[in-house]
Amino acid sequence: FLTLVLGMGSVLGGIGVCVGYGLWGWKVVQSLGGRLAYLTPSRAFSAQFCTLVTVLLAMLLRLPISTTHILIGAILGVSIVDNIKVMLIFYV
């Protein structure tokens, strides 16, 4: 019985996250993609892919993580790498 209850809790939590992202996700994307860093579709894909790999790895290792923090870190990482490329081209 306990396994069934915990399984249903995970399913309901997943549905809640999907509905929340579907309703209010555009605000997060707008503020992260417009105010925090300049994102093109390829940069956004890179950030999302890095987030996916990190979440899957943490899930396999059974580590508690925050997907929001991971996504923001990935966006900042993509932004930093882009600025390093610009600096290297400018100085060389």
C-alpha positions as CSV (number, residue, x, y, z in Angstrom):
1,F,0.0,0.0,0.0
2,L,2.8,2.4,0.9
3,T,4.5,1.8,-2.4
4,L,1.3,2.6,-4.3
5,V,0.8,5.8,-2.3
6,L,4.4,6.9,-2.9
7,G,4.1,6.1,-6.6
8,M,1.0,8.1,-6.9
9,G,2.6,11.0,-5.2
10,S,5.4,11.0,-7.7
11,V,2.9,10.9,-10.6
12,L,0.9,13.8,-9.1
13,G,4.1,15.7,-8.5
14,G,5.2,15.2,-12.1
15,I,1.8,16.3,-13.4
16,G,1.9,19.4,-11.2
17,V,5.4,20.4,-12.5
18,C,4.2,19.9,-16.1
19,V,1.1,22.0,-15.6
20,G,3.0,24.7,-13.7
21,Y,5.7,24.9,-16.4
22,G,3.0,25.0,-19.1
23,L,1.1,27.8,-17.5
24,W,4.0,30.0,-16.1
25,G,7.1,28.7,-17.8
26,W,7.1,31.5,-20.4
27,K,7.8,34.0,-17.6
28,V,10.8,32.0,-16.5
29,V,12.0,31.6,-20.1
30,Q,11.5,35.3,-20.8
31,S,13.4,36.5,-17.7
32,L,16.2,33.9,-18.1
33,G,16.5,34.3,-21.8
34,G,16.1,38.1,-22.0
35,R,17.5,39.5,-18.8
36,L,20.1,37.0,-17.5
37,A,21.8,36.0,-20.8
38,Y,21.3,36.4,-24.5
39,L,20.0,33.0,-25.8
40,T,19.7,31.8,-29.3
41,P,17.9,28.6,-30.1
42,S,21.3,26.7,-30.2
43,R,22.4,28.1,-26.9
44,A,19.0,27.3,-25.3
45,F,19.3,23.7,-26.6
46,S,22.8,23.4,-25.2
47,A,21.6,24.7,-21.8
48,Q,18.6,22.3,-21.8
49,F,20.7,19.4,-22.8
50,C,23.3,20.0,-20.1
51,T,20.4,20.3,-17.6
52,L,19.0,17.0,-18.8
53,V,22.3,15.2,-18.5
54,T,22.9,16.6,-15.0
55,V,19.4,15.7,-13.8
56,L,19.6,12.1,-15.1
57,L,23.1,11.6,-13.6
58,A,21.8,13.0,-10.2
59,M,18.8,10.7,-10.5
60,L,21.0,7.7,-11.1
61,L,23.2,8.6,-8.1
62,R,20.0,9.4,-6.0
63,L,21.2,12.9,-5.2
64,P,18.6,15.6,-4.2
65,I,18.9,18.4,-6.7
66,S,17.1,21.6,-7.9
67,T,16.4,21.6,-11.6
68,T,15.9,25.4,-11.5
69,H,19.4,25.9,-10.1
70,I,20.8,23.5,-12.6
71,L,19.1,25.3,-15.5
72,I,20.3,28.7,-14.4
73,G,23.8,27.4,-14.0
74,A,23.7,25.9,-17.5
75,I,22.4,29.2,-19.0
76,L,25.2,31.1,-17.2
77,G,27.7,28.5,-18.4
78,V,26.6,28.8,-22.0
79,S,26.8,32.6,-21.7
80,I,30.3,32.5,-20.1
81,V,31.6,30.2,-22.9
82,D,30.1,32.5,-25.5
83,N,31.8,35.6,-23.9
84,I,35.2,33.7,-23.7
85,K,34.9,33.0,-27.5
86,V,34.3,36.7,-28.2
87,M,37.2,37.7,-26.0
88,L,39.6,35.2,-27.6
89,I,38.6,36.3,-31.1
90,F,39.0,40.0,-30.1
91,Y,42.4,39.6,-28.4
92,V,44.0,37.2,-31.0
